[in-house]
Every structure is written in structure tokens, then in C-alpha cells.
Amino acid sequence: MTESEQFFTRANRLLDRWESLLDGRAASPDWTHDAYRWRHDNHGLRLMPVRNPHRVRLDDLLCMDRQKAELVRNTEQFMRGHPANNALLWGARGTGKSTLIKAVFDAFIDRGLRLIEVEKEHLVDLVEIVEVLEGRQERFLLYCDDLSFEADDPGYKSLKAVLEGSIAAPPGNLLIYASSNRRHLLPEAKADNQDARIVDGELHPGEAIEEKVSLSERFGLWLSFYPFNQDEYLTIVEHWLKSLDAGSCEDDATRQDALNWARQRGSRSGRVARQFAIDQAGRRA
């Protein structure tokens, strides 16, 4: 390519981007990266590359063997072009829901898996995101962290339509993996259950409950996470202490410090265990 041809190629790219900004269309992203964030701001709708994605190893996630095996299996099917389900990871805070999604992404990066993080307020743009990805050879995980909705949230119906419910077929190169502290993604009030009725001896939920369940059940794979017991918590603490060369729970004082650390925070989660190990590593340094 001559120097003048290179100039006009670059100029055409700039014009395309400028036009997309003017009409709010998604600018063509740089597809050389592994992870992206969806942005909807003054620069238009766009996929912004994440140059240093958070890399997490599956081997660093303990006491969740069943959840790991299920999500890896589902992702393996997806990468092979076989049928696979969108997944909802729900449960107690700090138990590794979002970290597991990142670890699965890390395990499949070398096979061409790409990750797109979409914040809840941008779920209204899901149709535009699907259009950007349509026809791409790569396979994408659309990642929504800490997902929950209020009853009148506009992203609620957008997500329902993309999962199942739109007249357009779901894209074959995209799966949605979401984490949430709520099983049904919406607040559940006592009054919702008062509409339930019994017909021929069977309990039928009211319309409010049916509406709230209708979104979560569109995720074909549900993985539940529960608080760790003391032994599981100490197992995770021991793993991170060894990884950071910060001692061991075999030392009674360190073990007691780890338990006190969890007690002060009111949680025996994997997140708390790692934070304790980081604190110990810093003190020793």
C-alpha cells in the first residue's frame, strides 16, 4: 500500500468514527483486545477495550467445586459451538460469584473467548451491543455484575428480550453470565405473596410473583452460592497465606487472627479470607 493509500485509509476510518459519534451509533471497536466495557456517554455508544483485564485462576477458587465444574462445562459447550445456557450466579456476598466468571473467562482466553462488561444502567443498549457482535467469529461473554432491578427499571425488559422473548433469534456467539445477591433479581415484598391462590388444592402464585420469576427463569443455568463455614473459610485463608508467603493457619495466633478478622466483618467469605491474607502479607513485608 502506498503512502497516499495509507493516508486515505486512515482518513476514512476517522470519518466513519466521526459519523458514528454524530448519530450516536456504536463506533467500530478495536477487536485486538480480550476484554471490553460498554460505554454510553458523550462519545456515543461504544466498546471500550480493557487493556489489563483482571486475571483470576480457577485453581485459586476453593470450596466451590460444583459451581466451577458446571460453569466450565457450560462454557466449554459454548466454545465448541454446542448448545449452552445463559447463567445466573446468585447468593451470599463475597462468595466468589463474579470472581468465578472472571476465572472462567481467563481459562478460555487462549481459545478466543472475549469478555464484555455491561453495567446495569446500560442494559437498555443490549440490542445495540448484539448488533455490534453479530457476524463476528469470536465468542463473547456478556458479564453483568451485582445485577438487580427495581420494578420500573428500563433495563429489566431489555434483558428479558435479549435472553428470550424478542422476535429476533438470540445470537449464537454470545452468552450472558450475571451475578446477583437476589435469586429473582427483583425485590420481593410480603404483599406479593398475598395474591397467591389455591385452585383444586394447588398453590398458584400471584401475578407479581410470576412477573419477578419470569426474568430469572430465562437463565437456563442457575448456580447458588452460600456462606462458607469456619473450616471452609480457614481453608481459603490458608491457600492465600501460602500464595502470598504470609504464614500459615497452623500457627495458632495466625488462625485466631483470621477468625477475629472474619468476626469483625460479620462474614466468613472468600473475599474476607483473601483480604486477611493480604493484610498479613503487608505486615510481614
N, C-alpha and C positions, 0 to 999 in steps of 0.2 A: 504494500500500500504506500502510495506516495505521500509526501508531507502535506500536500494540499488536500488529499483524500482524508487523511487523518484529521485535519482541521475541520472539514465539513462533517465528519462523523461525530466528533465531539460537539460541534455546534448543534447538530440535530438532536443529540441527547439532551443538551441543555434546554433546547426549545420544548422538547417533549415534557421535561420536568416542569418548566415554567407554565406550560398549558395545563398540566395536571394540578398545579397549585391554584391557578385561576378558577378552575371549575370544581375544585375540591376532590378530584379523583385521586386514587392511590398512585403515587409515583412508583415507577418500576424499581424494585429493590435490588440491592447487590446480593446475588444468590451465592456468593462465595463463603458466606458465614454459616455457622452451625445453629445459632440461636438468634431470635429476633423478639422485639417488643412491638406491639401495635400501638401507634400513636395517632391521636385525633386532636390536632392543635392548629395554631395559626399557619403552619406549613402544610396543612391538608391531611389527608388520610394516608398513612404510610407504614411500612415495616421498617423499623429501625434496628440495625444489626447490634447484637450484644457481643462485643469483641472479646470479653473474658467471662464466659458463662461459668456459673458455679458448678464445679465438677465434684460429684459425690460417687464413691464406690459402693456397689451393692454389698460388699463384704463388711462395710462399716455399719450396716444396719442390722441390728441384732434383735432377737425376740419378736420377730415378725415374719417368720419363715413362710407361713401360709400366704400372707399378703404378697410377699415378694414373689413367690412361685406363681401365683395367679396373674399378677400384673406382667411378669416377664413372659409367661406363656401367651397371654393375650397380645402383647406387643410383638412377639415372635411370629404369631399368625399374621398380624398386620404387615410386618416386613416381608413376609413370604408371598403377600398378595392374597392370603386366605381371609375368609370372613373373621371379623374381630369386633368387639363391642367397645363403645364409649364407656368410660369408667368413672365412678364416683367413689372417692375415698373419704369416709366420714368418721367422726369420732372425737375423742378427747384431745385437747390441745397439747401440742408438744410431743405427740406420739409418732411422728415421722411420716405423716401423710404426704406433705409437699416434698419432703426430702426423698421419699421413695420415687416419686415421679421424676425428680432430677436424676436420681441414680439409674433409673431405667433408661432415661434419655442418654446418659453417659455411656451405658453399656452398648447402645446401638448406634452411636455416632459414626463409628467407622463403617457402618453398613448403609450410611446415607440418611439416617433419621435426623430430622430438623425439629427444633422446638420453637413455638411462638407463644409468648406470654401475653395474655389479654386481661386487662383489669376489668372489674365488674362494670364500671361505668361505660366501658367501650364495647360491651356485648351487643349494643344496638347496631354495631358495624359488622356483625358476623356475616351478613350477606356479602358485603364488600370484601371481607377477608377471604371468603370462599372463592369469589371471582378472581382474586389475585393468584390463588393457589391452583386454580383449575388448569389442568393440562400439564402441570409440572411433573417431572419424572421423580423428584424427591418425594419422600413420605414425611408427613408433618404430624406432630403432636401439638394440639392447641391446649395450652395449660392455663387454667383458671384457679388461682389460689384463694383460699378462705372465702369460698363462694356462698353467698346468702342473699336473699331478696326480701323486700317488703312487698305487700300485696299489689301496689300500683307501680312497681319498678318496671320501666320500659324494657330493660334487658331481659326480663323474665320471659316474655313472649318471643323475643328474638331467639333466645337459646332453645326454647321449645320447638320453634320452627326448624332450626338447623338440625337438631337431634332427630326429630321425626315430626311430621305434621305439615311440612311445606309440600307444594306440588312438585318442587324440584327434587331430584334424587340426591341423596347425601353423597358428597364427593368421596371417591374411592381412595384418595391419597391423604385423607385427614381423619384423625381420631381426636376426640375431646377427652382429656383427663382433668378432672376437677377435684379439689379438696374442700371440705367444709366441716364445721363443727355441728351442723344441723343435718339430720338424716334426710329430711324432706326439703331442705334449702329455704324454707319459709317459716316464720314464727307460727307456733301452734298455740292457740288460746283455748281456755277451758270452754268457752262458749261454742267453739267449733263442734265439740262432741255432743252438744245438746240437740243438734239437728239429726243425730242418728236415730234410726227407727228399726223396729223388728217386724219382719214380714215372713209369715209362715215359720216362725221360730228362728229365722236367720237375722243376724245383725247387718244392717246396711248403713254405711257411713253417710253423713250429710254431704251436701254439695260443697261446703267449704273444705272438708277433708279431701274429697275427691279431687278438687282443684289443686290442692297442695301436693298430693301424691302424684298427680299427673306429670309433673316435671321430673321428679327424681326417678320415676319408674322408666323414663326414656333412656336412662343409663342402663345398658344391659349388664354391666358388671358392677356390683356393689362390694366394697371392701370395708369392713368395720375395724376400728382401732379403739382399744380400751386402755385405761391407765395401767402402768406396769406395777406389779407387786414389788416388795422390797428386794427379793432375790434377783428379779429381772433388772431392777434399777441398778443394783450393785454390779451385776454382770456387765452392763453397759458402761458404768463408771470405770470398771477395771480395764475394759477394752480401750477406752480413750486415755486413761492414765498410761498404759503401756505404749500407745501410739505416740503420745507426746513426751514419753520418757519422764513422767511426772510422779513416779512412785507406784504403789500398789495397795489394794484394799486388804492385802494380807497383813499390813501394818494396822494394828487396832486403832491407833489415833487417826490415821487417814480414813479408815472405814467409818469411824464415828463422825468425823468432819463431813463426810459425804452424806450421811444420814441427816445431820443437822442442817446441811445446805438445802436438802430437799424439804425438810420440815419448815424451814423459814419461808420457803416459797409456796408451800402448800401443794406440792406436785412432785411425783416421782416419775418424771417423763424423760425420754431420751435427750430432749433439749437441755433439761436441767442437769442431767448427768454429764453432758459434754461441757456445759458451762463450768461445772465444778472442776473438771479435769483441766480446762484452760486456765482457771484461776490458780490451780496447783502448779501448773507449768510455769506460769508467770512468777509465782512466788519463788520457785526454785531457781529461776533464771536470775 
